[in-house]
C-alpha cells in the first residue's frame, strides 16, 4: 500500500520538517509514503468572495491533477467526520481490503478546498473544529497515520 499526502503550500519551518521526517522514517516499515507540495495562490487582503472562489478553483485544479483514478481520497475539511484513532485505523485497513493500493490525503491551503476536490473525495475527515495552520496539520496527520498502523500491529504506542 502507498500513502500519498497532497498539501497546498510549502513547508518552511524546520521543526515541522523534522517531525514529519521522524514519522516518515517510522512509517517506512509499513508503507511507501509520498508527499506532494503544490504552490498556493496568493490571497489578497480583503479578497472578495469571487476572488476566493477563483483561488480555490486554481488550487483545486492543481490538486486534481495529482490524483489518479484508482486512489482512495481522504480530504481534510472542517465539516468532515471526526473519528477516534481506532476507527481511523480501521478505515485505512478496510480501504486496502476494498482493493485500493493508494490512499491519498489532501490538505488545502488557507481557504480550504474547492467543492470539486471535496466531491472527488470518498471521505471528508475533520480533526476537530479548531483551525490549525496547514503546515502543522501535515505533521498531525502523519503522526495519526503512524498511530493507525501501530494500532493495527497491536502496539502499545497508542496507549
C-alpha positions as CSV (number, residue, x, y, z in Angstrom):
1,X,0.0,0.0,0.0
2,X,1.1,3.6,-0.7
3,X,0.1,6.7,1.3
4,X,0.2,10.0,-0.5
5,X,-0.2,13.4,1.2
6,X,-1.0,16.3,-1.1
7,X,-0.7,19.8,0.5
8,X,-1.2,23.3,-0.8
9,X,1.7,25.5,0.3
10,X,5.3,24.8,1.0
11,X,6.6,23.6,4.4
12,X,9.2,26.0,5.7
13,X,9.6,25.5,9.4
14,X,12.5,23.3,10.4
15,X,10.8,21.9,13.5
16,X,7.8,20.7,11.4
17,X,10.0,19.2,8.7
18,X,12.0,17.4,11.5
19,X,8.8,16.0,13.0
20,X,7.4,14.9,9.6
21,X,10.8,13.3,8.7
22,X,10.7,11.3,12.0
23,X,7.2,9.9,11.4
24,X,8.0,9.2,7.8
25,X,11.0,7.2,8.8
26,X,8.8,5.2,11.3
27,X,6.2,4.7,8.6
28,X,8.6,3.3,6.1
29,X,8.3,-0.2,7.6
30,X,4.6,-0.2,6.9
31,X,4.0,1.8,3.7
32,X,5.5,3.8,0.9
33,X,4.9,7.5,1.7
34,X,4.8,10.2,-0.9
35,X,4.5,14.0,-0.2
36,X,3.4,16.4,-2.9
37,X,3.5,20.1,-2.1
38,X,1.6,22.3,-4.5
39,X,2.0,26.1,-4.9
40,X,-0.6,28.1,-3.1
41,X,-2.3,31.1,-4.8
42,X,-1.6,34.5,-3.2
43,X,-4.7,35.7,-1.4
44,X,-5.0,39.5,-1.3
45,X,-6.0,41.1,1.9
46,X,-9.8,41.7,1.9
47,X,-10.3,39.4,-1.1
48,X,-13.8,39.3,-2.4
49,X,-15.9,36.1,-2.5
50,X,-15.3,35.9,-6.2
51,X,-11.5,36.2,-5.8
52,X,-11.5,33.5,-3.1
53,X,-13.6,31.2,-5.3
54,X,-11.0,31.7,-8.2
55,X,-8.2,30.9,-5.8
56,X,-9.9,27.7,-4.6
57,X,-10.6,26.7,-8.2
58,X,-7.0,27.1,-9.3
59,X,-5.6,25.3,-6.3
60,X,-8.3,22.6,-6.7
61,X,-7.3,22.0,-10.4
62,X,-3.6,21.6,-9.2
63,X,-4.7,19.0,-6.6
64,X,-7.0,17.1,-9.0
65,X,-4.1,16.9,-11.5
66,X,-2.1,14.9,-8.9
67,X,-4.8,12.3,-8.2
68,X,-5.1,9.0,-10.1
69,X,-8.4,7.4,-10.9
70,X,-7.9,4.4,-8.6
71,X,-6.9,6.3,-5.4
72,X,-9.0,6.4,-2.2
73,X,-9.2,10.1,-1.4
74,X,-9.5,11.5,2.1
75,X,-9.9,15.2,2.1
76,X,-9.3,17.1,5.4
77,X,-12.2,19.5,5.8
78,X,-13.6,21.2,8.9
79,X,-17.1,19.9,8.0
80,X,-15.8,16.4,7.7
81,X,-16.4,13.5,10.0
82,X,-14.3,13.0,13.1
83,X,-13.0,9.6,14.1
84,X,-11.3,8.1,17.2
85,X,-7.9,6.8,16.3
86,X,-9.0,3.2,16.4
87,X,-11.8,3.9,13.9
88,X,-9.4,5.8,11.7
89,X,-7.0,2.8,11.8
90,X,-9.9,0.5,10.7
91,X,-10.8,2.8,7.8
92,X,-7.2,2.6,6.5
93,X,-7.2,-1.2,6.9
94,X,-10.6,-1.6,5.2
95,X,-9.6,0.6,2.3
96,X,-6.8,-1.8,1.5
97,X,-9.3,-4.7,1.7
98,X,-11.5,-2.9,-0.8
99,X,-8.7,-3.1,-3.3
100,X,-7.2,0.4,-3.2
101,X,-3.4,0.4,-3.4
102,X,-3.1,4.1,-2.8
103,X,-4.7,6.2,0.0
104,X,-4.4,9.9,-0.7
105,X,-4.8,12.6,1.9
106,X,-5.4,16.2,0.9
107,X,-4.8,19.3,3.0
108,X,-5.9,22.5,1.4
109,X,-4.5,26.0,1.7
110,X,-5.6,28.9,3.9
111,X,-9.0,29.0,2.2
112,X,-9.6,25.2,2.4
113,X,-10.6,23.0,-0.5
114,X,-12.6,23.6,-3.7
115,X,-16.0,21.9,-4.0
116,X,-14.6,19.9,-6.9
117,X,-11.9,18.4,-4.6
118,X,-14.4,17.6,-1.9
119,X,-16.7,16.0,-4.4
120,X,-13.8,13.7,-5.7
121,X,-13.0,12.5,-2.1
122,X,-14.6,9.3,-0.8
123,X,-14.3,10.7,2.7
124,X,-14.2,14.1,4.2
125,X,-12.4,14.0,7.5
126,X,-12.0,16.5,10.3
127,X,-9.6,16.7,13.2
128,X,-12.0,19.0,15.1
129,X,-13.5,22.4,14.9
130,X,-10.2,24.1,15.7
131,X,-8.4,25.9,12.9
132,X,-4.8,24.7,12.5
133,X,-2.2,26.0,10.2
134,X,-2.0,23.6,7.2
135,X,1.7,23.1,7.8
136,X,1.1,21.9,11.4
137,X,-1.8,19.8,10.1
138,X,0.6,17.9,7.9
139,X,2.6,16.8,11.0
140,X,-0.5,15.9,12.9
141,X,-1.8,13.9,10.0
142,X,1.4,11.9,9.5
143,X,1.5,11.1,13.3
144,X,-2.1,9.9,13.1
145,X,-1.3,7.7,10.1
146,X,1.6,6.2,12.0
147,X,-0.6,5.7,15.1
148,X,-3.2,3.9,12.8
149,X,-0.5,1.5,11.7
150,X,0.7,0.9,15.2
151,X,-2.9,0.2,16.3
152,X,-3.2,-2.4,13.5
153,X,0.0,-4.0,14.9
154,X,-1.4,-4.1,18.4
155,X,1.5,-1.9,19.6
156,X,1.4,-0.1,23.0
157,X,2.3,3.2,21.2
158,X,-1.4,4.1,21.1
159,X,-1.9,3.8,24.8
